[in-house]
């Protein structure tokens, strides 16, 4: 079975030895993805905007592997505090409401204080129509 690894341009991928996404067959595993706009090298302090950007970053990785957000089957949402999820949840509903992947939400400590949300994902190419 063929394995495809892709990166996003984040210097952490090279430094820490991981890929943004790995496809094995039709299954795509997307690493925990923060709301960094890698082109602008900026991250909004707003958790809702971090969520939107994180999903855009995931969408870009999936597109490079011939997939899209429609193919998401599972996400895991990590937030810095329970109150943060109150801002993140509605964005997930707005963007993923028609797709409805499974989701687990966890409150965690991030290694960098500006990060409010990180999303990890699994997609299956072609399952979203």
Secondary structure, DSSP 8 states (H G I E B T S, - for coil): --EEEE--S-HHHHHHT--SEEEETTEEEEEEEE-EETTTTEE-S-HHHHHHHHHHHHHHHHHHTT--GGGEEEEEEEESSHHHHHHHHHHHHHHHTTT--EEEEEE---SSTT--EEEEEEEETTTT-
